[in-house]
Amino acid sequence: MFESLSDRLSATLRKLGGRGVLRTEDVDAALRDVRMALLEADVNYRVVKQFVERVRSRMVGAEVSQSLTPTQQVIKVVHEELVQLLGGNDRGLTYADRPPTVVLLAGLQGSGKTTTAVKLAHLARGEGHRPMVVALDLRRPAAVEQLRVLAERERIAFHTGRESPEAIAREALAAAAREDCDLVVLDTAGRHVAEAELMEEIRRIRDAIPVTESFLVADAMTGQDAVTVGAAFHEAVGIDGVILTKLDGDARGGAALSLKFATGQTVRFAGVGEKVGDLEVFRADRMASRILGMGDVLTLIERAERVVDRQEAQRVEKHLRAGHLTFDDFLVQLRQLRNMGSFQNVLEMLPGAGQLKGQLEDADPEAEIRKMEAIILSMTRAERARPEIIDGSRRRRIAAGSGTRVTDVNRLLKAREQMQLMARQLGLGGGAGRRRPRLGRLFGA
């Protein structure tokens, strides 16, 4: 996500490091680099011009803290202006005072509306609501069936019909009342372009039922095209916000950084993966931190709290405290890491991730995790429980069974030993009565 932009901006700010005083020419040179980085990221040129002017005016003013170093002052100002550029958003869905809450999704064909409808319903269910998804794309039967299959898989209520889209929408509200659903997500028809016919259909739906919020679903990887589409939809039917899909594959960030300025619409949600849980509230301050290579630890913690099985984590902690980490424990940790999303996405949330990515650029972390999982599953139950019994012949058998090499098996065995050593150094292992630091709670929290 935003890799090229993040790398360029981080490199620019690093150039300022170690300077006791920033001269005017230093700031001008840094802002030239910032300007080029934003333009190369496909950010609207008017947005870039205003952004650079605002940063420059603040740097020559007196509103920065006197307790910061010159470099910290630049980073602070750039971060705050990025937050404003991204829209300053930090809120998710707005729920109606009197249910049901009705959310209408619009957008071009192929933008990801259907999968986003299920993701949004899944997110709302996690907040304690009872969602229903409604298929209104009658021109593309595959879209109706796709939504039905996804909803059934996630056990989310589904509704459709054969009448007009506005009639189906009215019926959906009645069905939601019968099934005790307090959130209705409407998946409307998409087009290849923002046609007048599509806009009229959306207007009829909005006139037929009380819509709480309307979202444009846009593909982040289309760059400035997403901004153009956003402006067209907002002018024609009115949009309350944008859901950017495929943001995890967007190395530039042009759409995210241009939408608020160019269209007045705020990015409210971001699709960051293919799994149903890979939809996040687009929090501008956290996204700005990621862009500047400062990480996003709060989102990482929130994601871990959603996907980590607390009982399993406590069992692993107990084994670590006893000084005996089994490969069943190791397998639990690998799978919980995978449930948090792509390794690349998790890595981006860590401060200083740019340096880590540089060290891993020739490796495929996802493939390594799959390889480790295959090795563990090739072990017997006794070997997973007591790794110390794995001798040379067992290593050769495990390697053959997992389709790997003996060196891969040796590396995994070494990794387990290093984890146990780290646990002892953190005070997790050892005899009774040893005083253990709070850091040990990391493995069970």
Secondary structure, DSSP 8 states (H G I E B T S, - for coil): --HHHHHHHHHHHHTTTT-SS--HHHHHHHHHHHHHHHHHTT--HHHHHHHHHHHHHHHHSS-S-TTS-HHHHHHHHHHHHHHHHTT---------SSS-EEEEEE--TTSSHHHHHHHHHHHHHHTT--EEEEE--TT-HHHHHHHHHHHHHTT-EEE--SS-HHHHHHHHHHHHHHTT--EEEEE----SS--HHHHHHHHHHHHHS--SEEEEEEEGGGTHHHHHHHHHHHHHH--SEEEEESGGG-SS-HHHHHHHHHHS--EEEEE-SSSTT-EEE--HHHHHHHHTT---HHHHHHHHHHHS-HHHHHHHHHHHHTT---HHHHHHHHHHHHHT--HHHHHHTSTTHHHHHHHHTTS-HHHHHHHHHHHHHTS-HHHHH-GGG--HHHHHHHHHHHT--HHHHHHHHHHHHHHHHHHHHTTSSSSTT----GGGGGGT-
